[in-house]
């Protein structure tokens, strides 16, 4: 502030010194009226910088000094000629008028500049808020803006989530010092009105509290410490309030969009869940019906059945239980892979072993012998979750076996293509109609067979099977495609990107002896 | 001879049906529905009528089956096969490393269960009588005394590391040996986590011992857990 005052007084002082000196130099060469003009000029120039009352007082002092030094009789305040008295009087009057006009002009300019500043700040702030994805992150920015506008300590508190029915909304705050301030903020938010010096409410508070208002709601508050006298300054508080309200509206827009988005997601989730439940209950009921039917027949009609009939019934129970198991595993896995932060138990795995494990499992089925496997030599180790990949192959093989003729083979081939390893399951079934080629990967979609027959009940698919395969491919950063074969049937191709295995030098066992036996 | 088996399972239906099915197989079944029940039965068994194998469910009403597993391992009690609905591989590895003979995830077929029980009981016999010194399965014969490995009548030459790995699996033939165990026993404890050693050496072993290494008959993979050498032929 001192510097600002210096900046104002110094030029005025300089003007007076220069013109005063000029007057002394010109003394005797110019007549009194011309000297008086110099005096008026100096007074007008000085008024450009000096505050109003100082300017008036300086002018008056200058007129007296002029009288003292230049008006005869010199070095007295007496004036001998009447016309000189008139001259002094006119000079004094003109000085004051000019000073008044200049100062008025100056204050108008200042007001205009301040208004422009405020408008610029508002516009900038509005832009910043409009572009902000999450205005909560802008609480800090609002604080900086208010600090810049007032030069005072500022604290800001905003709601980060808002629910009309929930009292305990989460709040984000910056710069708050103590519980008294917190209480003030909370009161300000509750009432939605500004308080503190110059606000007309609680004028004796040590700080100003400004609400962040949206439409019909207050979503936070700002606290300005020691605004004090400056609060009286022209339009400052309304300006600060406008900044705060901009923030309030932005918050409200954001929170409402968030609220809507979440509601939408919730509804979508619910819809998926309902579809899943409906489909699961259908898919569970069918095998359960077989199991119950067979088991109750075994229990009640045991005596009237021969060994062959009993064998067939218990075989059906076993087969359907296995189907239920697969369905359960797939559904659980799908739910697990659907969570955002799914973690894989990945390790370096060999393609041979993965295929071997899949074969071992499929060979336990009655029709498992139809599966033929081949793994190209020298495939590098794969970075993957072996359980998931096994599950995928198991599902693809199950699919292939189920949808192809009982005497046709299903192939499982593994090969490398540059930076990818490709697991392909090839069947010779009827293939999938073009319209369903993408849909087969969706949950509980069952396609139409290529020849136009709907999948009949003997060809029931596990509706989650391919959806799980797709999810497994995705979490591995790979892709799963369905490629129709020209000679009929389908190829399901899983492409797994290879990962660099920097250092795989393998030491021999800690034991004894050279590496030859 | 009939073995005495204690089944610890809190689900009544599963307990009863397993007891029934295993009795048909010739086992003498006892059942416990809780941890305390099982502990009491094990403590009070007469010395001439001991429990020779425990089938243990993990989620019991009065505590985790792991407690019983730890007690039995500490007291050198009968072997334990864990039967559980907890299906994560981490859980399997943990149980195996804590001394369970085997781990079966519910649901399972009775054939699979009796196969695992046979292996566990045979090993129990060997522990008290003699170590398994030879292994025979299909065309593969391994003789640990003479360090000979024969496939279909022809001697196979293995490197020392390959032989170490194979003989480690032979010592626990029919059982899963975890990656961790194999790495510690064959390469040393500083190599835990280097599962790629195993992949490469198992690959080499398979190419020497199996007809089709993508469809192995002897060296079986338990994805995410470890390896299992196929159960030896019963006349070996």
Contacts between the chains, C-beta under 8 A, distances in Angstrom:
chain1	res1	chain2	res2	distance
A	318	B	109	7.5
A	321	B	107	6.9
A	325	B	107	6.1
A	345	B	89	6.3
A	345	B	90	7.4
A	345	B	224	6.1
A	347	B	195	5.2
A	347	B	224	7.7
A	348	B	195	5.9
A	348	B	196	4.2
A	348	B	199	6.0
A	349	B	199	6.7
A	349	B	223	8.0
A	350	B	199	4.4
A	350	B	200	7.9
A	350	B	202	7.4
A	350	B	203	5.7
A	352	B	203	6.2
A	352	B	206	6.8
A	352	B	213	5.3
A	352	B	214	5.1
A	353	B	199	7.0
A	353	B	202	7.0
A	353	B	221	4.2
A	353	B	223	7.5
A	354	B	221	7.8
A	354	B	223	7.1
A	355	B	214	4.7
A	355	B	215	7.8
A	356	B	213	7.6
A	356	B	214	5.7
A	356	B	215	6.2
A	356	B	216	5.1
A	356	B	220	7.3
A	356	B	221	5.4
A	357	B	220	7.9
A	357	B	221	4.7
A	357	B	222	7.5
A	357	B	223	4.9
A	359	B	214	7.2
A	359	B	215	5.1
A	360	B	220	6.4
A	360	B	221	7.8
A	373	B	212	7.9
A	373	B	214	5.1
A	373	B	215	5.9
A	374	B	214	6.9
A	375	B	213	7.8
A	375	B	214	4.3
A	381	B	196	5.7
A	381	B	199	5.6
A	381	B	200	7.8
A	385	B	224	7.5
A	386	B	223	3.9
A	386	B	224	5.0
A	387	B	89	6.0
A	387	B	223	5.4
A	387	B	224	4.8
A	390	B	223	5.0
A	414	B	214	7.9
A	501	B	196	7.1
A	504	B	196	5.6
A	504	B	200	7.4
A	506	B	196	7.3
A	506	B	197	4.9
A	506	B	200	5.6
A	506	B	201	7.3
A	507	B	187	6.8
A	507	B	191	7.6
A	507	B	197	7.6
A	508	B	159	6.9
A	508	B	160	6.4
A	508	B	161	4.2
A	509	B	160	6.0
A	509	B	161	4.0
A	509	B	164	4.3
A	509	B	165	7.4
A	509	B	186	5.0
A	509	B	187	6.0
A	510	B	186	7.6
A	510	B	187	6.1
A	510	B	188	4.5
A	511	B	160	5.7
A	511	B	161	7.6
A	511	B	164	5.5
A	512	B	160	6.9
A	513	B	160	5.1
A	514	B	160	7.4
A	515	B	159	4.4
A	515	B	160	6.0
A	515	B	161	7.0
A	516	B	157	7.4
A	516	B	159	6.7
A	516	B	160	8.0
A	517	B	147	7.2
A	517	B	157	5.5
A	517	B	158	5.4
A	517	B	159	6.5
A	517	B	160	6.4
A	517	B	163	6.0
